[in-house]
Amino acid sequence: MLRSIRHEAFLQVKQIAKKEKKARREQRKRDAEELGEKAPPKLKPKTLDTMREPDETFVLPADEEVMEDEAADEFADHYAGKVTPKVMITTNLKATKESYRFIIELARVIPNSHYYARRSYSLKAIVGYAKNRGFTHLIIVNEDNKKLNGMLLIHLPNGPTALFKLSSIVLSKQIHGHAAMSKHTPELILNNFNTRLGHTVGRLIGSLFPYSPNFHGRRVITIHNQRDFIFFRQHRYVFDSAEEARLQEMGPQFTLKLRSLQHGTFDTKFGEYEFVHKSENRPHARRKFVL
């Protein structure tokens, strides 16, 4: 009985709030019609993005200091067109079909990538092998209890190493009406990597792809950061006429979340970390983003 009374009271309060919100919206509409340019400015919606806490490492466009640093960082030769990426992909020690299905699509997405069976080799041995064979990147797909949950991305020969949480995987065949994937080098769009750490992570992911897209293939890969979740999408341009174009998704889809960024190649004992994800219980922790 008490629960029913509380529920009724809650519904009444909710209904009153809804009516008040509608009244305010209608009043703003009348003000805009009557006052024109003199009408009060439109209210900015409160979202986690608009209420984001300021970050001292936020990078402004054309920041000279950042541009100088990036001209001499680990990825400078790639973005100068001097290096062609060569990517080695492998699994954790006890991989299942889930890993292999994802790796098949990943190898098709990333040009000049090659799968190698993990067998019983240690990570240190694999890193050494990849260096000796001229690979520029090493990707290790991890799973736990037959569920993909992580991806380790190592830039060779000297790092850095990024550990990502891997989630929300949708393979191409699971996407209704997906386009067939061609072998053309894709155009790459890196979006919303705004801090110094974000720049490093974005450049690391971007260095997987050749810095010379083949626009005739109409392939475009989008790496979009939103609230520190990195969304991967791949589309194809479809020109319906000389004036109209649309995007047809190719797949796959997946989401990455940075867990750590380490200088050099992977080292669990003596590695120096630039970033390690930590759970925070502060009231405003959800408004703080690192990328």
NORLINKA-V795410 format. One record per run of one state. SS is the DSSP state (A for helix, B for strand, O for the rest). FROM is the first residue (numbers start at 1). TO is the last residue. Records with the same first field share a line. If there is no record, write none. Layout:
SS->FROM-TO  FROM-TO
This chain:
O->1-1  39-57  59-63  71-75  80-86  92-96  110-112  116-122  133-136  145-146  156-158  171-171  175-186  192-194  207-214  218-218  227-228  240-244  250-252  265-272  277-284  288-291
A->2-38  64-70  76-79  97-109  123-132  172-174  196-206  215-217  285-287
B->58-58  87-91  113-115  137-144  147-155  159-170  187-191  195-195  219-226  229-239  245-249  253-264  273-276
